Amino acid sequence: MTAYTEMGFVSDAIQCFRLVRKHNFKLPFRGCKYLLDRLMKITSPLISLGFYMEILEYGFPPKVYDFNILMHKLSREGQIKDAQMVFDEIGKRGLRATVVSFNTLINGYCKAGNLGEGFRLKSVMEASGIRPDVFTYSVLINGLCKESRLDDANGMLEEMCNRGLVPNDVTFTTLIDGQCRNGRIDLAMETYHRVLTKGSKPDLVMYNALINGLCKAGDLKQAKKLIVEMRLRGLNPDKFTYTTLIDGFCKEGNMELAMEVREEMVKQGIKLDNVAFTALISGLCREGRLMDAERALREMLKAGDAEGWPCA
């Protein structure tokens, strides 16, 4: 089994196991484990699950770790019903689900848009004596933000803190991004200042979420202030930051500042993409600067040829 697996002949390795079972030989634990690990890396999680169930029935010792990996892979592919079946199998095999088990399934349900099931699992988790951790709360907060339930998301953050858990950058960034996407830039800025008060260090993703929200709200002045704060903290704007500013200035009709951002982008060696070019061209057209718009269009087409864009 090991030799076939190493050579990539996975189906032959599986047949070896079935021959072992057919002739009632002793289970080759090492070969089964080696093949299972290989299957989890290279095949559909359903194939891995099928083989795992086969060897379990023949006496292979079940491990929560293996079940967790299978749940993760199934959830990532949107096969949440199968992931739930794997989760249920943990208890049936006499094992105890861990915080990772619950988190994996909660994350899968939240990504599938079934937030109610995610919260049900959180209750089951607590009833089982397992405390939700930072990841649990971050996933649920993200799900609430996607459903525009900002008050509930803030409530979850407070519950998390009251239980002695310290929100990390992912938690705060998730909340800020959700607040910005729902037009509550006021709440987003409050959360940002809370991050600073707690001594945490905002990262580029958090700043980009805030700058994007401020630009959409038309508060370019505050957006520029955040750029300054970013730099003071040793963070440099990236393509997303610059493109967001260009789009904001263009929509405001301030083409001079938009062109300044474009020039700074070029100086930093950051290439404009079709989003940035489109924002510039639209803004220049609205301002009646057709010659500049045509020049920008030619630059876009030229860059498209260089990058292999389908500009034709």
N, C-alpha and C positions, 0 to 999 in steps of 0.2 A: 504493500500500500504506500509506504513512504517513497519507494523508488519511483513508482508510477506518478505519484504526486509531484515529486521533484522534477520529473521529466515533462510535466504538464499534461499527462494522460489522466485527467481527473475521472472521466467516466470509467476507465479501466480500474482505477483505485476503488471506486464505489462498487464495481462488480466483485472485486476481491473481498470486500466486506460481506457482500451478499452470499458469496461462496462459503465464507466462514460461518455465516448464520445458517445456511442450508445444511452444512455438515455438522452443525452443533459443536464447532471448535471453540476454544477459549477466545474471548473477545480480545483483539489486539488493541489495547488502550492507546498506546503511543501512536500507532498508525492512524487510528480514528481521530485522535486529537489533532494530529498534524494535518490530516485531510480537511477536518472541520475548519481549522484556522485558514487554510488555503481557500476553501470555498467561500468563506465570509469576505475574503478580499477580492475575489475575481468573478463571482457569479451573482445571480439574482438572490436576494435574501430569502425568497420563497424556496429556492433550491436548497440553500443552506439549512433552512428550517426543516424541510422534508428529510434531509439526511440526519439532522440532529435528532429528530423524533424517532427515526429508525434506530439509531445507535442507543438512544435512551431506553427504548423498548427491549433492547438486548442486554441491558445492564450497565451501560456507560453512566458514570456518576454525574448527575446534573449539577450545574453551577450557575449561580445567579449572574455571574459575570458574562457567561455565554448568552443567557437570556437577554441581558441588557443590551449587548451588542446587536443581537437580532432585532430587538425592539427599535433601536436607534436607526438601523438600516431600513426597516419597514416603514417607520414614521417619516423618514427623509424622502421616501419614494411615494408618500401619500397613502400607503396601505395601512390605515389606522385600525381597521377592523382586525387585520392579522396581527398587528402590534398588540391590540387588546387581548387577543387569544393567547399570545406568548406571555403576556403579563399574568393572565389567569393561570397559565400552566405553572408558574413559579410556585403558587400555593399548592396546586395539585401534586407537585413533586416533593412536598414536605419542606420547601424552602421558605425563607422570609424575604419579602421584597425590601430593597434598600431605598434610601433617599434617591439614589441614581435611577432606580427602576421607576419610581413615581415621577420624578422629574422628566424622564425620557418620554413617558406616556402623556404627561400634562403638556409638555412642549408640542408633541405630535397633535394633540387635540386642538390646542390653541392655534397652531399653524393651519389646521384644517377648518378653522372658523367655528369650532364647537367649544366655545368658552365655558358654557354651562357644565360640560363634562370635565373640563379642566378644574373647575372649582369643586365639583363633586369629588374628584380624586384627591384634592387637597384636604377635604373633610375626612375622607377615608384614611388618608395618610396620618392625620392628626389623631384619629381614633385608634390607629394602630400603634400609637406611641412614637411616631417618627416626626420630628420637627421639620417643617419646611425651612429651606435655607435661602440664601440670597438668590440663587438661580431660580428657585420656585417662584419667588415674588417677582423677579424681573420678567419672567415669561408671562405671568398673569397680568402684570402692569402693561406689558406690550400688547397683550390681547385686548385689554380694556381701552387702551389708547386707539387701537385700530377700529374699535366700535364707537369711538368718540365719547366714551364714558369717563371723562376726565376727573370728575369728582370721586368716582369709585377708584380710579387709578391713584389719586392722591391719598385716598383712604387706605389703600393697600400699602402705600409707602409709609404712612404713619403707623399702621399695624406692625409693619416690618421693624421699624425703628423702636417701637414700644417693646418688642420682643428681644431687644438687645442685638439685633442684626445691623450691620453697617452697610448701607447701600454702596455699591461700587460704581465705577465710571459707566459701566454698561447699563445699570439701573437708572442712573440719572440721565444718561444720554437718551435712553428709550423714552423716558417721561418727557424730556424736553422736546424731542422730535415729535412725539404725539401731540403735545400742546401746540407746537408751531404748525403742524399740519391741520389742526382744527382751528387755527386762527387765534389762539389764545397766547399771543406773544407776551402778554403781561405775566401770565402764569409761568411761562418759559423763563423769563428773566428773573422771576422770584426764585425758581428752582436753581438757576445758574448762580445766583448770589448765595443760595443755601450751600451749594457745592463749595464755593470759595470760603464761606464761613466755617465749614467743616474741615478746611485745610486740604481738601482734595485738589488734584491738578486736572483741570479740563483738558481734554485732548482735541485733536484736529476734528474728529467726527462730531464732537459736541459743538465746537465753534461753527462748523459748517451748517449744522442744523439750525443754530440760532441766527446766523447770518442769512440763511435762506428764508427763515421766517420773518426776519426784520425787513428784508428786501420785498417780500410779497406784501407785507403790511405797509410798504412805502416809507419806512423809517430808515432811510439811507444814512442819515447822520449817525444813528446808533450803530448801524452796521459797520461804518468806518471806524468807530471807536473800538469795536470788538477786534477789528483787524490790527489796530495798534496794540491792544492788550495781548493778542495772540503772539505778536512779534516780541513783546516784552517778556513773554514766557518761553521764548525760544522756539516757537512754532511758526513755520513758514506756510503761507497760503498755497494751496494746490490748485489743480485745474478746476475742480468743482467750486472752490472759493471764488476764483477770478471770474468764472463763467456766471456765477450767481450775481456778482456785483455788476458785470456788464449788462446782464438782463435787467437788473433793477434800475440802473442808470438810464438804459434805453427806454424803458417803460415810463420813467419819470420825465423823459425828454431832455436829459442832461447828457448830450452826446459827447461833449468835451471831456467830461470825467470818464465816460465809457471808453473813449479812445485812449485816455491816459492809462486806464487799467489794461487795455489791450497792449499798449506799448510796454508796460511793466511786465506783462505776461511773456512777451517776446524776449525781453532782457533776461528774464529768469530761465529762459530756455524751455518754456512750456508752450507746446503747440496748441493753437486754437482748434477745437473740434467743430463739427457741423452745428452744434447747439449754440456755441458762442458766435460763430459767423452769422447764423440765422438771426440771432438777437440783434447783432450790429446792423445787418442789412435792413431788417424791418424798422429799426429805430431811425436809420439814415433816411429811409424812404418817407417815413412819417414827417421828418423834419424838412423834406424837400431837397435833400442833398443827394440827388440822383447820381451824380458823377462819383461821389465817394461810395455810394451803395454799389455801383457797378464795379468799382475798383475792388471792393471787398468781396464781391461775387467772384471776380476773376481769381483773387487770392484763394478763395475757398475751392474753386474748381482745380486750381493748380495744386493745392495741398491734397485735394482728393485724389488726383492722379498719382501723387507721390505715395499716398497712404493706401491706395487701392480701393478708395471708396467708389461705389456705383453712382458716380455723378452724372453719367451720360443720360 
